[in-house]
Amino acid sequence: MMTTLMRRLSMAAAMLIAFTAAPALAQLSVDVTGEIESNLKIAVPTLPAQQEVSTPAGSSSELGRKIAEVIASDLKGSGLFDPSGPGGLPPVGFSEVTFPRYEKWGAWQALVQGFVRTTGGEADITVGCYLYDVALKQELTRQGYVVAPRDWRRAAHKCADAIYARLSGESPFFDSRIAYIAESGPKGNRTKRLAIMDSDGANHRFITNGQSIALTPRFSPDYKSIVYVSYLGSRVRIYIYDIGTGKQRLVTESSNPTFAPRWSPDGRNILFSMAVAGNTDIYRVAAGGGTPVRLTNTPGIDVGGSYSPDGRQIVFESDRSGGQQIYVMNADGSGQRRISHGGGRYATPEWSPRGDLIAFTKLSGGFKIAVMTPAGDNERILTNGWQDEQPTWSPNGRVLQFFRTTAGREGASQVWQVDLTGVNERRIPTPLSGSDPAWGPLLP
């Protein structure tokens, strides 16, 4: 399915030749790194259909409305934009898509228009996506996507990605997926199942059935697999689940507590932590299995392990100094050094895909999501929930997801999202309680 989808998306480039012109220069932009006084106002009306036909995902006009709704929701969720649409906006005729009637959109700074074209049934749909600067009456970007009807949401996410990239100058992140642990049952005895979903919570599906406990999933760099920990009885196993085939294979197993597997950037190795005789260290094992290699060997608890994007360093947490702190070491285990020096404790460090920041859980008067540089400088707290923990980075390194647990015996965990300003928070909807989110790379 993924190969077919990649082929269809590549076909869009050829189809765009017929209706692509060089976009004019324009002034609209947003700053993703600072607090924004007022978000950019964008109109996202329903995408008109070239003709009214039926598809397995709904009629072509219904698809035009649903695609516009997803685009507006993505832009809203980024915290940078104030989108309107499509409900309550003036309709757009098919001929208006490439020749906007700017006088209709004076209340907005930017305008998103597009179209849906299909012959119906199981035939592919073509989605056009155009962004305009209303004040300057200029086109900023245009894209086209050819997808199967069932993949209409991907076309919407890709359109939102194109808008985000053009206006922010940053890499996008909407067309990506999240792996997480779906939890049900009482707080002290919960069923924990591996699940995946789109970055906005849609297209949700369970991967495991809950007969064994699943924990700490992570997508492989090529998006084809998920590594996770499974507890069943006295045995602890690290599995790799193949998303395409639905099969899984064992990487390593032990009767010792084992947790927090993490991929190397090249996908060849997996880091994990294991407790042996009361001492917890970080190990590396080949993704294909084999004998694990111990990378740390100090009294106490060394946990975590997240590679830098170039694969040369590993960030981890350790209590060797008397409390949980963050350390960095070379990929072979040498050169271990502490980088956190603030008050409180530090846990679950995760290196940004950009390489410029490390996210972590700050334990000081509660659990909070925070970031600092790889040198340990410029520490910033981003959230202030009762218990926020285990951050995971968006593909562009500008947004974090984490899970937030409410207080009390009946407290539940939910997946949340925050950007680097710390201002824009949103909850990601899941059918059950959710923990241990893991954001995958941008879909191919």
C-alpha positions as CSV (number, residue, x, y, z in Angstrom):
1,M,0.0,0.0,0.0
2,M,2.8,2.4,0.8
3,T,4.5,1.8,-2.5
4,T,1.3,2.4,-4.4
5,L,0.7,5.6,-2.5
6,M,4.2,6.9,-3.1
7,R,3.7,6.2,-6.8
8,R,0.4,8.1,-6.8
9,L,1.9,11.1,-5.0
10,S,4.8,11.2,-7.5
11,M,2.3,11.3,-10.3
12,A,1.1,14.6,-9.0
13,A,4.3,16.2,-10.1
14,A,3.7,15.3,-13.7
15,M,0.0,16.4,-13.5
16,L,1.1,19.8,-12.1
17,I,3.0,20.6,-15.3
18,A,-0.3,21.4,-16.9
19,F,-1.3,24.0,-14.3
20,T,1.9,25.2,-12.5
21,A,3.3,28.7,-12.8
22,A,6.2,30.3,-11.0
23,P,4.7,31.9,-7.8
24,A,5.3,35.6,-7.3
25,L,7.2,37.0,-4.3
26,A,5.1,38.0,-1.4
27,Q,5.5,39.3,2.2
28,L,3.3,37.0,4.3
29,S,5.2,34.9,6.8
30,V,5.1,33.7,10.4
31,D,7.8,33.2,13.1
32,V,7.7,29.8,14.7
33,T,10.3,30.6,17.3
34,G,8.7,33.4,19.2
35,E,5.4,34.3,20.8
36,I,2.9,35.6,18.3
37,E,0.7,38.6,19.2
38,S,-2.0,37.8,16.6
39,N,-2.1,34.7,14.4
40,L,-2.3,34.9,10.6
41,K,-5.9,34.9,9.4
42,I,-6.5,32.3,6.7
43,A,-9.7,31.5,4.8
44,V,-10.1,27.9,3.9
45,P,-13.4,27.5,1.9
46,T,-14.7,24.2,0.6
47,L,-12.7,22.9,-2.4
48,P,-15.1,22.8,-5.4
49,A,-15.4,19.6,-7.4
50,Q,-15.0,19.6,-11.2
51,Q,-18.0,17.3,-11.4
52,E,-20.3,15.7,-8.8
53,V,-19.5,11.9,-8.6
54,S,-19.5,9.3,-5.9
55,T,-16.4,7.7,-4.4
56,P,-15.9,5.2,-1.5
57,A,-15.0,8.2,0.7
58,G,-18.1,10.2,-0.2
59,S,-19.2,12.4,-3.1
60,S,-16.6,14.7,-4.7
61,S,-18.3,17.8,-3.1
62,E,-18.2,16.1,0.3
63,L,-14.5,15.4,-0.1
64,G,-13.9,19.0,-0.9
65,R,-15.6,20.1,2.3
66,K,-13.8,17.4,4.4
67,I,-10.4,18.2,3.0
68,A,-10.9,21.9,3.7
69,E,-11.9,21.0,7.3
70,V,-8.7,19.0,7.9
71,I,-6.5,21.7,6.4
72,A,-8.1,24.3,8.7
73,S,-7.8,22.0,11.7
74,D,-4.1,21.3,11.0
75,L,-3.3,25.0,10.6
76,K,-5.2,25.8,13.8
77,G,-3.4,23.1,15.7
78,S,0.0,24.5,14.8
79,G,-0.7,27.6,16.9
80,L,0.5,29.9,14.2
81,F,-2.6,30.5,12.3
82,D,-6.2,31.6,12.8
83,P,-8.0,29.7,10.0
84,S,-11.7,30.1,9.1
85,G,-13.6,27.4,7.2
86,P,-15.1,25.9,5.5
87,G,-18.4,26.4,7.3
88,G,-19.9,29.9,6.8
89,L,-17.5,31.0,4.1
90,P,-18.6,32.0,0.6
91,P,-18.7,29.2,-1.9
92,V,-15.9,29.1,-4.6
93,G,-16.6,28.2,-8.1
94,F,-14.3,25.8,-10.0
95,S,-13.2,28.6,-12.3
96,E,-12.2,30.8,-9.3
97,V,-9.6,28.4,-8.0
98,T,-6.8,29.9,-10.1
99,F,-8.4,33.3,-10.4
100,P,-9.5,34.3,-6.9
101,R,-12.1,37.0,-6.4
102,Y,-10.0,38.8,-3.8
103,E,-12.8,41.3,-2.9
104,K,-14.6,38.4,-1.2
105,W,-11.7,37.7,1.2
106,G,-10.7,41.2,2.5
107,A,-11.3,40.1,6.1
108,W,-8.4,37.5,5.8
109,Q,-4.7,37.9,5.2
110,A,-4.3,34.6,3.2
111,L,-6.6,32.4,1.2
112,V,-6.4,28.7,0.6
113,Q,-8.3,27.4,-2.5
114,G,-8.2,24.2,-4.3
115,F,-10.3,21.6,-6.2
116,V,-11.2,17.9,-6.2
117,R,-11.1,16.1,-9.6
118,T,-12.2,12.4,-10.0
119,T,-14.2,10.2,-12.3
120,G,-15.8,8.4,-9.3
121,G,-15.8,4.9,-7.9
122,E,-12.3,3.5,-6.9
123,A,-10.5,5.9,-9.4
124,D,-7.8,8.1,-8.0
125,I,-8.7,11.6,-6.9
126,T,-6.6,14.7,-7.8
127,V,-6.5,17.4,-5.2
128,G,-5.3,20.9,-6.1
129,C,-4.0,23.2,-3.4
130,Y,-3.3,27.0,-3.8
131,L,-2.2,29.6,-1.3
132,Y,-2.8,33.3,-2.0
133,D,-1.7,36.6,-0.3
134,V,-5.0,38.5,-0.2
135,A,-3.5,42.0,0.3
136,L,-1.0,41.7,-2.5
137,K,-3.3,39.6,-4.7
138,Q,-0.5,37.2,-5.3
139,E,-0.1,33.4,-5.5
140,L,2.3,32.1,-2.9
141,T,2.4,28.4,-3.7
142,R,0.5,25.6,-5.5
143,Q,0.6,21.9,-5.2
144,G,-1.3,18.9,-6.5
145,Y,-1.7,15.4,-5.1
146,V,-3.0,12.2,-6.7
147,V,-4.3,9.7,-4.1
148,A,-6.8,6.8,-3.7
149,P,-10.1,7.9,-2.2
150,R,-9.3,6.2,1.1
151,D,-6.2,8.4,1.4
152,W,-7.9,11.8,1.0
153,R,-6.8,12.8,4.5
154,R,-3.1,12.5,3.3
155,A,-3.8,15.0,0.5
156,A,-5.3,17.4,3.1
157,H,-2.3,17.0,5.4
158,K,0.1,17.5,2.5
159,C,-1.7,20.7,1.5
160,A,-1.5,22.0,5.1
161,D,2.2,21.0,5.1
162,A,2.8,23.1,1.9
163,I,1.0,26.1,3.5
164,Y,3.0,25.8,6.8
165,A,6.3,25.4,4.9
166,R,5.6,28.4,2.7
167,L,4.6,30.8,5.4
168,S,7.0,29.7,8.2
169,G,10.1,28.7,6.2
170,E,10.2,25.5,8.3
171,S,9.9,21.9,7.3
172,P,6.3,20.6,7.8
173,F,5.0,17.9,10.1
174,F,1.2,17.3,9.5
175,D,1.6,14.3,7.2
176,S,3.0,12.0,9.9
177,R,1.9,9.4,12.3
178,I,2.0,8.7,16.1
179,A,2.6,5.4,17.8
180,Y,1.4,5.3,21.4
181,I,0.1,3.1,24.2
182,A,-3.7,2.9,24.5
183,E,-4.7,2.3,28.2
184,S,-7.9,0.9,29.6
185,G,-9.0,-0.5,33.0
186,P,-8.3,0.7,36.6
187,K,-5.3,2.8,37.3
188,G,-3.4,0.1,39.1
189,N,-4.1,-2.7,36.6
190,R,-4.4,-1.2,33.2
191,T,-4.5,-3.0,29.8
192,K,-1.8,-1.4,27.6
193,R,-2.0,-1.9,23.8
194,L,0.2,-0.6,21.1
195,A,-1.7,1.7,18.7
196,I,-1.0,4.1,15.8
197,M,-2.8,7.1,14.4
198,D,-2.3,10.2,12.2
199,S,-0.6,13.2,13.9
200,D,-4.1,14.7,14.5
201,G,-5.6,11.5,16.1
202,A,-7.4,10.3,13.0
203,N,-7.1,6.9,11.3
204,H,-6.6,5.2,14.6
205,R,-5.9,1.5,14.9
206,F,-4.7,-1.0,17.5
207,I,-1.7,-3.1,16.8
208,T,-1.6,-5.5,19.8
209,N,-4.6,-7.1,21.6
210,G,-3.7,-6.4,25.2
211,Q,-2.9,-10.0,26.2
212,S,0.7,-8.7,27.0
213,I,1.7,-5.3,28.2
214,A,3.1,-3.0,25.5
215,L,5.4,-0.1,26.4
216,T,7.5,2.7,24.9
217,P,7.1,2.3,21.1
218,R,9.3,4.1,18.5
219,F,9.0,4.3,14.7
220,S,12.0,3.2,12.7
221,P,13.7,5.9,10.6
222,D,12.3,4.5,7.4
223,Y,8.7,4.3,8.9
224,K,8.4,0.6,8.1
225,S,8.6,-0.7,11.6
226,I,7.9,0.0,15.3
227,V,10.1,-1.2,18.1
228,Y,8.5,-1.7,21.5
229,V,8.7,-3.6,24.8
230,S,6.4,-6.5,25.7
231,Y,5.9,-7.9,29.2
232,L,4.3,-11.3,29.4
233,G,4.7,-13.2,32.7
234,S,8.3,-13.2,33.8
235,R,9.7,-12.6,30.3
236,V,10.5,-9.2,28.9
237,R,10.8,-9.0,25.1
238,I,11.8,-6.3,22.6
239,Y,9.8,-6.7,19.4
240,I,10.0,-5.0,16.0
241,Y,6.5,-4.8,14.4
242,D,6.4,-4.6,10.6
243,I,3.7,-2.1,9.7
244,G,3.3,-3.4,6.1
245,T,2.9,-7.1,6.8
246,G,1.6,-7.0,10.4
247,K,4.2,-9.5,11.5
248,Q,6.6,-9.0,14.4
249,R,10.0,-10.5,15.2
250,L,11.9,-10.8,18.4
251,V,15.0,-8.7,18.9
252,T,16.0,-9.7,22.4
253,E,14.4,-11.1,25.6
254,S,15.3,-11.5,29.2
255,S,13.9,-12.2,32.7
256,N,15.5,-8.9,33.8
257,P,13.5,-5.6,33.6
258,T,14.0,-4.2,30.2
259,F,12.7,-0.9,28.8
260,A,13.0,2.2,26.6
261,P,14.2,0.8,23.2
262,R,15.4,3.5,20.7
263,W,16.5,3.3,17.1
264,S,19.8,4.5,15.8
265,P,19.4,7.1,13.0
266,D,20.5,4.5,10.4
267,G,18.1,1.9,11.7
268,R,20.9,-0.7,12.3
269,N,20.9,-0.7,16.1
270,I,18.6,-0.4,19.0
271,L,19.4,1.1,22.4
272,F,17.6,-0.2,25.5
273,S,18.0,-0.2,29.3
274,M,18.1,-3.4,31.4
275,A,18.4,-3.9,35.2
276,V,20.7,-6.7,36.2
277,A,21.3,-7.5,39.9
278,G,20.0,-4.1,41.0
279,N,22.1,-2.1,38.5
280,T,20.5,-0.6,35.4
281,D,22.6,0.2,32.4
282,I,22.2,1.1,28.7
283,Y,22.8,-1.6,26.1
284,R,23.0,-1.6,22.3
285,V,21.8,-4.5,20.1
286,A,21.7,-5.0,16.4
287,A,18.1,-4.5,15.0
288,G,18.4,-8.0,13.6
289,G,19.2,-9.5,17.0
290,G,22.4,-10.8,18.6
291,T,24.3,-10.3,21.8
292,P,23.7,-6.9,23.5
293,V,26.7,-4.7,24.2
294,R,26.7,-2.7,27.4
295,L,27.5,1.0,27.0
296,T,27.3,2.2,30.6
297,N,28.8,0.5,33.7
298,T,28.3,2.7,36.8
299,P,26.5,2.0,40.1
300,G,22.9,3.2,40.0
301,I,20.4,3.6,37.3
302,D,21.3,4.6,33.7
303,V,18.1,4.9,31.6
304,G,16.9,6.2,28.3
305,G,19.2,6.7,25.4
306,S,18.4,8.8,22.5
307,Y,20.8,9.3,19.6
308,S,21.8,12.6,18.2
309,P,20.6,13.0,14.5
310,D,24.1,12.2,13.2
311,G,24.3,9.1,15.3
312,R,27.6,10.1,17.0
313,Q,26.2,10.8,20.5
314,I,23.6,9.5,22.9
315,V,21.7,11.4,25.6
316,F,20.5,9.5,28.6
317,E,19.4,10.0,32.3
318,S,21.4,8.7,35.3
319,D,21.2,9.0,39.1
320,R,25.0,8.4,39.5
321,S,25.3,11.8,41.1
322,G,22.6,11.2,43.6
323,G,19.5,12.3,41.7
324,Q,18.2,11.9,38.1
325,Q,20.2,14.1,35.8
326,I,20.9,14.2,32.0
327,Y,24.2,13.0,30.5
328,V,25.7,12.7,27.1
329,M,28.1,10.1,25.8
330,N,29.7,9.1,22.5
331,A,27.9,6.3,20.6
332,D,30.4,3.7,21.8
333,G,29.8,4.6,25.5
334,S,32.9,6.7,25.9
335,G,33.1,10.3,27.1
336,Q,30.2,10.3,29.5
337,R,29.5,13.7,30.9
338,R,26.7,15.5,32.8
339,I,24.9,18.4,31.0
340,S,22.0,19.3,33.4
341,H,22.8,21.5,36.4
342,G,19.6,23.2,37.3
343,G,17.3,22.5,40.3
344,G,15.1,19.4,40.5
345,R,15.5,16.2,38.6
346,Y,15.6,15.4,34.9
347,A,14.2,12.4,33.0
348,T,13.3,10.9,29.6
349,P,15.6,13.0,27.4
350,E,15.0,13.0,23.6
351,W,17.3,14.6,21.1
352,S,15.6,16.9,18.5
353,P,15.7,15.8,14.9
354,R,17.3,19.2,14.1
355,G,20.1,18.5,16.6
356,D,19.7,21.9,18.3
357,L,17.7,20.9,21.4
358,I,17.1,18.1,23.9
359,A,13.6,17.8,25.3
360,F,13.1,16.1,28.7
361,T,10.8,15.8,31.7
362,K,11.6,18.2,34.5
363,L,10.6,16.9,38.0
364,S,10.3,20.0,40.2
365,G,7.0,20.7,41.9
366,G,5.4,18.3,39.4
367,F,6.3,16.9,36.0
368,K,6.8,19.4,33.2
369,I,8.0,19.3,29.6
370,A,11.2,21.3,29.1
371,V,14.0,21.8,26.6
372,M,17.7,22.8,26.7
373,T,20.7,22.8,24.3
374,P,22.9,19.8,24.0
375,A,25.5,21.7,26.1
376,G,22.9,22.1,28.9
377,D,22.3,25.8,28.3
378,N,19.1,27.9,28.0
379,E,16.7,25.5,29.9
380,R,13.1,26.4,29.2
381,I,9.9,24.9,30.7
382,L,7.1,24.6,28.2
383,T,4.2,23.1,30.1
384,N,2.7,23.4,33.6
385,G,0.4,20.4,33.9
386,W,0.1,18.2,37.1
387,Q,2.1,15.4,35.5
388,D,3.4,15.9,31.9
389,E,6.1,13.5,30.8
390,Q,8.0,11.7,28.0
391,P,8.3,14.2,25.2
392,T,8.6,13.2,21.6
393,W,9.6,15.5,18.7
394,S,7.7,16.3,15.5
395,P,9.6,15.6,12.3
396,N,10.6,19.3,12.0
397,G,11.8,19.7,15.6
398,R,9.4,22.5,16.4
399,V,6.6,20.7,18.2
400,L,6.5,18.2,21.0
401,Q,3.9,15.6,22.0
402,F,3.8,14.1,25.5
403,F,1.3,12.5,27.8
404,R,-0.5,14.3,30.7
405,T,-1.9,12.4,33.6
406,T,-4.6,13.8,35.8
407,A,-4.5,13.5,39.6
408,G,-6.4,11.1,41.8
409,R,-7.1,7.4,41.8
410,E,-9.2,7.6,38.7
411,G,-6.6,9.8,36.9
412,A,-6.3,9.2,33.2
413,S,-3.5,9.9,30.7
414,Q,-4.0,11.7,27.5
415,V,-1.7,12.7,24.6
416,W,-1.0,16.4,24.3
417,Q,1.0,18.7,22.1
418,V,2.9,21.9,22.7
419,D,5.1,24.0,20.4
420,L,8.5,25.6,21.4
421,T,6.9,28.8,22.5
422,G,5.1,26.9,25.3
423,V,1.9,28.9,24.5
424,N,0.1,26.6,22.0
425,E,-1.1,23.5,23.7
426,R,-3.8,21.0,22.4
427,R,-5.0,17.6,23.3
428,I,-4.8,14.9,20.6
429,P,-8.0,12.8,20.7
430,T,-7.7,9.1,21.3
431,P,-10.5,6.5,21.9
432,L,-8.9,5.4,25.2
433,S,-6.4,6.9,27.6
434,G,-3.0,7.3,26.0
435,S,0.6,7.4,27.1
436,D,4.1,7.0,25.7
437,P,3.6,8.8,22.4
438,A,6.2,8.5,19.7
439,W,6.2,10.8,16.7
440,G,7.4,9.3,13.4
441,P,9.2,11.0,10.6
442,L,7.3,12.7,7.7
443,L,5.6,10.1,5.7
444,P,7.2,9.3,2.3
